[in-house]
Structure formats: structure tokens, C-alpha cells
Amino acid sequence: MKLLPATRKHIQEIMEIDQAAFPEPWSKKLWLKEIDRMHRSYYVASDGEGVIGYGGGLLAGDDFHITTIAVEESNLKKGVATQIMIKLLEEAIILGATDLTLEVRVGNLPAQALYRKFGMAPAGIRRSYYQPDNEDALIMWANDIHENSYKVLLDSIKRELIPKETITS
Ligand SMILES: CC(C)(COP(=O)(O)OP(=O)(O)OC[C@H]1O[C@@H](n2cnc3c(N)ncnc32)[C@H](O)[C@@H]1OP(=O)(O)O)[C@@H](O)C(=O)NCCC(=O)NCCS
């Protein structure tokens, strides 16, 4: 599996995964705007035949905000999202981020488990954040991601992955 910066040529495949993963997928216009903007980092995971996952975020001040991440259904639970997260975090740290945040549906326990693995903890609720069903968002944060202790965490997650797959990015 390879991790590649998302470009316009990946948009169609990204949108197919997005549409299957979320009740409110992004429009093509929004995808194009996001991947072309400054201070954004979007990556795709490719298995050699096509895109099997994507994720991205933006730097706002010192905070890196993960805006989206999803994996194609037949490739779930194989460490793909973990590898995307590692890439995004390494990039966030290079960009100068000190803290990491995101919103996740309160009922999305698989995603919350993924984020907890990366040291993120709940810090609040945004009521009725998600449409069309008005589900609340859990706000999660990890602090001091630029510190050595966070690098130690990322290295341990990488080591766990090695038996699953060798990362070639
Ligand atoms: C959340 C999502 C991105 C995880 O992708 P994935 O590639 O299957 O995740 P990984 O294989 O890297 O798993 C990493 C960790 O996530 C957690 N996890 C993933 N799937 C899980 C599930 N079905 N149930 C519980 N925990 C789960 C586990 O903690 C797992 O670590 P482990 O393998 O050591 O147990 C994927 O389920 C998805 O695309 N969901 C739909 C879109 C979405 O909800 N995105 C998040 C929006 S905030």
C-alpha cells in the first residue's frame, strides 16, 4: 500500500468512498477546493489498483484539524486508516502543529477507537452538529503532538503495523 498526496486525478475515487462512508458526502466542488488550498493536507491510500482510503485536515494556528477520513469497505480493519493517520500527523508536526483536534459522531465508536489509539481524548460536545439527523459531535483533542512523548506513541503504533503491512510512502 502507498500513501500519496491527493490530487485532482483521485477525486472520482475519493468521492465514491466518501459517498459510501458518510450520509453527507462532500460535493466535487468542495473536494476540489479543499485539496487545492494552502495549509491543507489530503492523502490517499492506494493498493496499486486504486484508491482504498483517504484522509485529510488543515492547520489553523497551532492546531491541526482532521476534517475527514474513510476507508473503502472491503479494506476495513486492515490498518489503512492507521497508516493515513500516521501520515497526516507526521505532516501536521512538520507544518508546526502542536495540537490535534476533530469532531466525530457520538455514535461512531469505531472512529473514536481509532482516534483514542492516537492519544485523542473527548473534550466536549457540539449539539446537533451533524445533519440530516442532528446527531451530536464529540470533540476530541490530543495535545503536544510536537513533543518527543508523542513521537514515541507514533513509533509504537508504526511498530504494531509492521506485521500487518510494510508502509511504502
Ligand atoms: C473509522 C475508519 C476510518 C477506520 O478505518 P480502518 O482502516 O478500518 O481502521 P484500522 O484498521 O486502521 O483500525 C485502527 C483502529 O480503529 C479502531 N477500529 C477500526 N474499526 C473498528 C470497528 N469496526 N470497531 C471498533 N474499533 C474499530 C480500532 O481501535 C483499530 O485498532 P486495532 O486494529 O488495533 O483494534 C473506518 O471504519 C471508516 O471508514 N468508517 C466510515 C467513515 C468514518 O466514520 N470516518 C470517521 C469520521 S469522524
PDBQT file of the ligand as one rigid body, heavy atoms in Angstrom, charges set to zero:
ROOT
HETATM    1  C1  LIG A 201     -13.181   4.674  11.107  1.00  0.00    +0.000 C 
HETATM    2  C2  LIG A 201     -12.475   4.072   9.880  1.00  0.00    +0.000 C 
HETATM    3  C3  LIG A 201     -11.819   5.188   9.081  1.00  0.00    +0.000 C 
HETATM    4  C4  LIG A 201     -11.393   3.075  10.385  1.00  0.00    +0.000 C 
HETATM    5  O1  LIG A 201     -10.698   2.587   9.238  1.00  0.00    +0.000 OA
HETATM    6  P1  LIG A 201      -9.865   1.190   9.257  1.00  0.00    +0.000 P 
HETATM    7  O2  LIG A 201      -8.885   1.246   8.148  1.00  0.00    +0.000 OA
HETATM    8  O3  LIG A 201     -10.808   0.065   9.282  1.00  0.00    +0.000 OA
HETATM    9  O4  LIG A 201      -9.116   1.317  10.665  1.00  0.00    +0.000 OA
HETATM   10  P2  LIG A 201      -7.808   0.500  11.099  1.00  0.00    +0.000 P 
HETATM   11  O5  LIG A 201      -7.853  -0.879  10.536  1.00  0.00    +0.000 OA
HETATM   12  O6  LIG A 201      -6.604   1.319  10.858  1.00  0.00    +0.000 OA
HETATM   13  O7  LIG A 201      -8.095   0.364  12.681  1.00  0.00    +0.000 OA
HETATM   14  C5  LIG A 201      -7.493   1.254  13.593  1.00  0.00    +0.000 C 
HETATM   15  C6  LIG A 201      -8.240   1.206  14.916  1.00  0.00    +0.000 C 
HETATM   16  O8  LIG A 201      -9.548   1.717  14.755  1.00  0.00    +0.000 OA
HETATM   17  C7  LIG A 201     -10.429   1.027  15.632  1.00  0.00    +0.000 C 
HETATM   18  N1  LIG A 201     -11.449   0.368  14.809  1.00  0.00    +0.000 N 
HETATM   19  C8  LIG A 201     -11.492   0.304  13.461  1.00  0.00    +0.000 A 
HETATM   20  N2  LIG A 201     -12.615  -0.346  13.074  1.00  0.00    +0.000 NA
HETATM   21  C9  LIG A 201     -13.277  -0.675  14.210  1.00  0.00    +0.000 A 
HETATM   22  C10 LIG A 201     -14.515  -1.332  14.488  1.00  0.00    +0.000 A 
HETATM   23  N3  LIG A 201     -15.286  -1.792  13.497  1.00  0.00    +0.000 N 
HETATM   24  N4  LIG A 201     -14.905  -1.465  15.775  1.00  0.00    +0.000 NA
HETATM   25  C11 LIG A 201     -14.142  -0.990  16.785  1.00  0.00    +0.000 A 
HETATM   26  N5  LIG A 201     -12.942  -0.363  16.600  1.00  0.00    +0.000 NA
HETATM   27  C12 LIG A 201     -12.536  -0.207  15.323  1.00  0.00    +0.000 A 
HETATM   28  C13 LIG A 201      -9.596   0.044  16.405  1.00  0.00    +0.000 C 
HETATM   29  O9  LIG A 201      -9.150   0.691  17.587  1.00  0.00    +0.000 OA
HETATM   30  C14 LIG A 201      -8.433  -0.192  15.461  1.00  0.00    +0.000 C 
HETATM   31  O10 LIG A 201      -7.270  -0.569  16.140  1.00  0.00    +0.000 OA
HETATM   32  P3  LIG A 201      -6.914  -2.150  16.310  1.00  0.00    +0.000 P 
HETATM   33  O11 LIG A 201      -6.829  -2.702  14.901  1.00  0.00    +0.000 OA
HETATM   34  O12 LIG A 201      -5.598  -2.113  16.998  1.00  0.00    +0.000 OA
HETATM   35  O13 LIG A 201      -8.035  -2.728  17.093  1.00  0.00    +0.000 OA
HETATM   36  C15 LIG A 201     -13.472   3.266   9.002  1.00  0.00    +0.000 C 
HETATM   37  O14 LIG A 201     -14.254   2.432   9.829  1.00  0.00    +0.000 OA
HETATM   38  C16 LIG A 201     -14.389   4.118   8.140  1.00  0.00    +0.000 C 
HETATM   39  O15 LIG A 201     -14.046   4.472   7.002  1.00  0.00    +0.000 OA
HETATM   40  N6  LIG A 201     -15.583   4.444   8.666  1.00  0.00    +0.000 N 
HETATM   41  C17 LIG A 201     -16.547   5.261   7.912  1.00  0.00    +0.000 C 
HETATM   42  C18 LIG A 201     -16.122   6.701   7.815  1.00  0.00    +0.000 C 
HETATM   43  C19 LIG A 201     -15.934   7.322   9.184  1.00  0.00    +0.000 C 
HETATM   44  O16 LIG A 201     -16.710   7.113  10.103  1.00  0.00    +0.000 OA
HETATM   45  N7  LIG A 201     -14.850   8.134   9.322  1.00  0.00    +0.000 N 
HETATM   46  C20 LIG A 201     -14.567   8.849  10.545  1.00  0.00    +0.000 C 
HETATM   47  C21 LIG A 201     -15.301  10.140  10.549  1.00  0.00    +0.000 C 
HETATM   48  S1  LIG A 201     -15.010  11.098  12.023  1.00  0.00    +0.000 SA
ENDROOT
TORSDOF 0
